[in-house]
């Protein structure tokens, strides 16, 4: 459950960095890097949740 909260915050930060990159306040690579981190957290969170629900 904690990882879900971290994932939500990660997606919010990714969205904020996207807005800032569009306004050229931060480099686009920050948004891209944070998106990759968010996807990695998503995969880990999903794997743990599926393992829990499947009883593995």
C-alpha positions as CSV (number, residue, x, y, z in Angstrom):
1,X,0.0,0.0,0.0
2,X,2.9,2.3,0.7
3,X,4.3,1.7,-2.7
4,X,0.9,2.8,-4.2
5,X,1.2,6.2,-2.4
6,X,4.8,6.5,-3.7
7,X,3.5,5.7,-7.2
8,X,0.8,8.4,-7.0
9,X,3.3,11.0,-5.8
10,X,5.7,9.9,-8.6
11,X,3.0,10.4,-11.2
12,X,2.2,13.8,-9.8
13,X,5.9,14.8,-9.9
14,X,6.1,13.5,-13.5
15,X,3.1,15.6,-14.5
16,X,4.5,18.7,-12.8
17,X,7.8,18.2,-14.6
18,X,5.9,17.8,-17.9
19,X,4.3,21.2,-17.4
20,X,7.5,22.8,-16.4
21,X,9.3,21.3,-19.4
22,X,6.6,22.6,-21.7
23,X,7.2,26.1,-20.3
24,X,11.0,25.5,-20.7
25,X,11.7,25.9,-16.9
26,X,13.4,22.5,-16.6
27,X,15.0,20.3,-19.2
28,X,12.7,17.7,-20.8
29,X,15.1,14.9,-19.8
30,X,14.0,15.4,-16.2
31,X,10.4,14.6,-17.2
32,X,11.5,11.7,-19.3
33,X,13.7,10.3,-16.5
34,X,10.9,10.6,-13.9
35,X,8.5,8.9,-16.3
36,X,10.8,5.9,-16.5
37,X,11.1,5.8,-12.7
38,X,7.3,6.0,-12.4
39,X,6.9,3.1,-14.8
40,X,9.5,1.0,-12.9
41,X,7.6,1.7,-9.6
42,X,4.3,0.8,-11.4
43,X,5.7,-2.6,-12.6
44,X,7.0,-3.4,-9.1
45,X,3.8,-2.4,-7.4
46,X,1.7,-4.4,-9.9
47,X,3.8,-7.5,-9.5
48,X,3.6,-7.4,-5.7
49,X,-0.2,-6.8,-5.8
50,X,-0.7,-9.7,-8.3
51,X,1.5,-12.0,-6.2
52,X,-0.5,-11.1,-3.1
53,X,-3.9,-11.6,-4.8
54,X,-2.8,-14.9,-6.4
55,X,-1.4,-16.2,-3.1
56,X,2.2,-16.5,-4.4
